[in-house]
Amino acid sequence: MYEPQSVEAPQGSFECNGNGARFHELNNNALWANHFSLVPPGATHLTFTWTLTAPHRAATWEYFIGQTLLASFNDDGHMPPSSVEHSVSLHGFTGRHTILARWNIYDTINAFYSCVDLDISSHLHNATVLVAGADADASANVPLQQVLAIP
């Protein structure tokens, strides 16, 4: 079992393991081929929820498909609350995709990484995803690249 809070590596990677020394399995798409969660028909946005038990000052929160930036949220070094939510547009994307969520820490060179594998329907509306974030609580202690909840 992967510890979501342990996927910490230098900022700037587009790999699910942050291109760090651990968790190389997260970058092997063949291992996750059958773990895509269906985004409900009509979803136009996903709400990503990070649960933080030991917050760090945040520079930015970024969301990508491949190297395409979907959304970026700038916290200017502020300390985030214990729960952080971001709404991310899926406009223009259908089919199977991995969304990389990257929390760039303000006062270090590191970031925390999390990925979710989604099968995005061509008929889109709003949905929610809980992100296995840095220092996540036990309820988020599941393998990365697995969507925790889509109502």
N, C-alpha and C positions, 0 to 999 in steps of 0.2 A: 504494500500500500504506500502511495506517495503522500508526503506531507506537503500540502499546498503552501504552507508558510515557508518551506525550505527552498523554494525555487527562487533563489536570489543570485544575481549575477550582474556584471557590469551593464550599464545602460547601453541601448542601441541595438540589441539583437532582435532578430525577427524569428528566432527559434523558440519553441515552447519551453525548453529548459534554459533559456537565456544564453545559450552557447556556453554554459558553465561546465564544471567538472562532473556534475552529477545529473542523474535523470535523463540520460541520452535516449532512453526508450520513448520519451515523450515526443521526440522528433521523428520517430519511425511510424509513418502513416499506415504501413501494413498492419501494425499491431492494433490500430484503432479503426480499421476498415468497417467494422460492424457496430461502432459506438456513436454513430451520428444520431442526434436527437432532432425530431421533426419540429420545425417552427410552424405554429398553426397557420392555416391558410388565411391570408389577409394581413399578416403582421408587417407593419412598416418600420417599427422600431423595437429594439430590445432594451429593457432596463437591466443594467448590470449592477448587482449589489455586492459590495465588498464588506465583510465583517472583520473588523480590526480589534484585536485584543491587546496589542502593543504597538500603537500607531507611531509612525515616524513622520517628520515634516515632509510634506509632499511638494514636489516641483510640478509635475504634470502626470495626468492619467491619459493613456493613449490606447486606442483600439484599432486593430488592423485586420484586413483580409489580405494575405500575402504581404506585400510591402505597400499596399494601398491604405492610407490613413482614412479611417471611417470617422473618427472623432478624437478631439483632444480637449482636455479640461485643465486649465492652469490654476494651481493653488498658491503660487508665489511664496512657497516656503511655509505656509500655514500648517498647523497641526490639524489633521482631519478628525472628525468625530468618530465614534466607534463603528458607525455604519455609514457607508458612502454609496450613493446611487448615481448612475449616469444613464441617460437615454441615448441610444446609438441608432442612427438610421441605417436600415438595410437596403435603402433605395438602390435599384440597379443590380442587385445580386439575387440569383436564384440557384438552386442546386446545392451540392455539398461543399461546404467551406469550413475552414478552421478560423475562428476569430481569436487573435492574440490580444490579450489585455496586459498592458504594461504600466506599472506604477513606478514612476521615476522619483527616487528619493532626493530631497532637496540638498542635504548636507553631506552626501557621500556620492561616489561614482556609481553606486549600485541601483538596481531596479528589482522589483518583484514581478514575476511572470506567471500568467495563467492562460490556458487555452480552453476553448469549448468548440466541439465539432458539431456543426448544425447542418441540417438539410432544410434549406430555406424554400418554402413553397412559392410559386409564382403569384399567389393571391395573398397579399400582405396586410396585416394589422398589428396591434401592439402586443408584446409578450414580455415576460420577466425571466432573467437568468441570475442565479446566485453565483458569484465568482468565488472560486477557491482562492482567496487572497492571502496576502502575507499575514502571518500571525492569526490565521482564521481560527474560529472556535471549532469544537469537536463536531458540530453539525456539518461543517464544510470539509471535514477530513476524509475526502474521497479522492480517487484518482483524478489527476488533472485531465483535461480534454473530455470531461464528462459533464454534461449540463446537469446541475443539481435540481433545478425546478423550472419548468415552463408550464404555467397554468393554462 
